């Protein structure tokens, strides 16, 4: 029956109707480096209805008469304000928390006869069944005001004492009536009376408590707490719903105390434990007792039944097996206020029992500033000193973030590349990672370190000199560390929400991708998308590191970089990227003979020209034309290299044509492997817009074209619509 309709009980005439709306709003504001104000608003608006045949015996046959109906209405709301500040007493650190709480409830309960049908009818049927024995109607207006405070006094680095108090004002009210109806053996009414049962109780009191903590080391904490406790009489305790039981007029609130002592900590940061002995003492426990009335019958009476003591041992084991890497770019650590936003995200992961490695870039435009300073000294400089200077930006970010985390009570420290160490080639300013030894990190984690803040972008060569990984190298540092330590994932925090189908500044209908394959992202990164450094994507793909691209300033799921197999639905085209500042160079009249192309591009390689698209025409009279593209800023160096080759009789060509007004646009998608007609659709779309294609290059999952720069935005918008990327 339940599987047919989960709203119905195991009796065919029993039904429940529930409508709950729970809300909570929290606002938190950093007033200063050491002070935080938080405000919470919360409440409940709900109804709860139940109707059915109720009996103490499951096997009792339903006589198919009127059913018992209980309707409840709940309107509760409250607010809490807390202020937390860190200060010093006699040069010793202290933390003060104080606040206030207000809680107000307006609840209503009604019990009476329901219909004798089978449906979910929650309307009281008093007119049809006036002599139903269980009838009551109550309002419960209740108030609760509280003021509280506690202060952590740090005696030294290992010992702390935390006294606290709480003042409470409670008003409990029960306003209503119940029916007392007696029937004779024939079912005739011999008594039908309404009994008012209204009561109001007011009380206020102060509860005191004190806590003690000692930390012999970073991995162990011994703690103990003693506090007074209190349980007030509620409306449910003082209202009579039917005459089958009564309320002792002298019923009082429960009170007592709680004591506990325990030890908690972690073992090698892999296992967290908490073992606790507790003792709870209650006076005036509320319960039911059976009493014989003056008429000789037995009635249940709710009141204070005696004192109680509860003792026991609680234990917890938590296995912390996962590590995550979080990388924050320059915009995410631009200044201290923005850094604090990153701190909140790190603390959240620590609370989730994660070991956390944080990789940081330099703050804001620090790196650009350092480069300018170096060039002020000399246009020609020692690359080794260049790296030593540039690496200082990340060092500052790492140390500042470590200090901020320590202020939050997180065991953290900063690391430079050589301290881990991250071993690289000695190709200064563009080094590649050879090895990462994680033993130092793992040892510190096992000794209680919660967060390692690592300066990105840097390493150390076998010649014992500081190296840097090139611009955007912090992405590479993060992914490489995630691979080395077998991290659960690597989160890259930037100023964008994730990877989009194209630049949303050009196409408003661009959509954020939930997932993208390594290969697709590698193509996008290499073709101009600047969200991730190309080498970081290569590493992620090689070592199967799950990478998420997230926004530092907004909540959201971002975009996950993963294996192609994880992506269930493979779109034919996943994204469109572009490179605006491209140039097309054509060598006309090149001698068509074996090895000539190798000679041409050897000259360009020696000049460090980033050649992209290449076309060689069919030979005509032993002459051919060679066309290639490169970034606009490298055109002059490319011309100089080729002209030098011509002067030195290394290359033979008639003329060099340069077009600096072109851009590259590319469509990328793993679905291209299994779908035909993609190139046709792309070229037709551009042709319909009268956009001429100058150069074409393809791979298994991408098609790139060069076109006039003035048509770039039109081409992106047209292709985005043609491949229906707004429906991703």
Secondary structure, DSSP 8 states (H G I E B T S, - for coil): -TTT-TTB-SSTT-EEEEEEEEEEEEEEEE-SSSEEEEEEEEEEEEEEEEEE---S-TT-------EEEEEEEEEEEEEEEEEEEEEEETTEEEEEEEEEEEEEEEEEEEEEEE-SSSS---S--TTT-TT-S--EEEEEEEEEEEEEEEEEEESSSSEEEEEEEEEEEEEEEEEEEEEEEEE-TTS-EEEEEEEE--EEEEEEEEEEEEEEEEEEETTEEEEEEEEEEEE---HHHH--SSTTEEE-TT---EEEEEEEEEEEEEETTTEEEEEEEEEEEEEEEEEEEEEE-TTS-EEEEEEEEEEEEEEEEEEEEEE---EEEEEE-GGGGSSHHHHHHHHHHHHHHHHTT-EEEEEE--STTHHHHHHHHHHHH-SS--HHHHHHHHHHHHHHHHHHHHHHHHHTT--EEEE-HHHHTEEE-S-TTS--EEEE--HHHHHHHHTT--EEEEETTEEEETTS-EEE--TTHHHHHHHHHHHHTT-SEEEEEESSSS-BSS-TTT-TT--B-SEEEHHHHHHHHHTT--SS-HHHHHHHHHHT--EEEEESSS-S--EEEE-GGG-SS--S--EEEEEEEEEEEEEEEEE--TTHHHHHHHHHHHTT-----EEE---BTTEEEEEEEEEGGGHHHHHHHHHHHHHTTS---SEEEEEEEEEEEEEE-GGGGG---HHHHHHHHHHHTT--EEEEEEETTEEEEEEEGGGHHHHHHHHHHHTTGGG-
